């Protein structure tokens, strides 16, 4: 057996929040993806300079590249509120848009591009990305996917794994509300979130192993490093994972939002959930946990049916409509949202339920244009431009 990896846990003030938002680059003429990520990053660097160290820890808001050259990622600083993170994202969006306007490009969110083909994409220049492609083969070419990653500060390492396991109870809520990838390579998949099932084809991705102790996690990390499955623990891309470097719980469930308003709503929901569960730990209460097979089933159902799913609600196997579970959860989280200063953003969840998540809006645009997916891309670009969902 290999030696355990020594995973420290960085200092992070409780319930601080940071966001990472992956966004696609679209050719304004064709609505297809552009491989101009390096040019965009170079232009942003010329305009605003290199990322700088933030006085609150980590880096100040910045823009970086991702696995494929068709993507840029907006990264906030360490923030006290979701609204502060929104300020960071707005600044980064403005910087990127200044560059993309000059290059004839548009910005597009969502979980996937509706009709882009894997064979046309180019992988970034990092050695790590080349290793992923060599190992994953054809599945690597399918990773034309974008997500929203929400980091929430955890003040003590011993809380990280209980919080990770409990957050899986709310996996379908987050996935269905954010679902925005019904189309893939020009086909209607029948799924609300095709992204989530694509990404889990990589062995170190998907649902986490529900370890009970930090020592078990370190043993796992040591084994993965020993057999060459990963080069570092941050290459374990679980849907929910502790982030030892930052001292956070990182929630990676959500499809990439198509607009800033919904990005902040989803971030507020994650922020409130982690703080709510952390408070329950402080009170000595048992956190909700589902058996692994129930979590897997809920992931499939919410990816397939979105907000129309019936999901498993507890360890006893009781089931109910997901949309009802979301409504009940919002009532439970309202006091937490006021305490965290994100009540306005959390209230946006009701707007998503009422008007429909991104996957429904995309389907409505396609239906109104005889299935034309270029029109779907144009609508997604417009949502990114206006910062809010378009009426359907």
Beta strands, then each sheet from edge to edge (+ up, - down):
strand 1: 17-27
strand 2: 62-65
strand 3: 71-75
strand 4: 105-108
strand 5: 148-153
strand 6: 183-184
strand 7: 187-188
strand 8: 205-206
strand 9: 237-238
strand 10: 240-243
strand 11: 248-251
strand 12: 310-312
strand 13: 319-321
sheet 1: 2+ 3- 1+ 4-
sheet 2: 2+ 3- 1+ 5- 11+ 10-
sheet 3: 6+ 7-
sheet 4: 8+ 9+
sheet 5: 12+ 13-
end
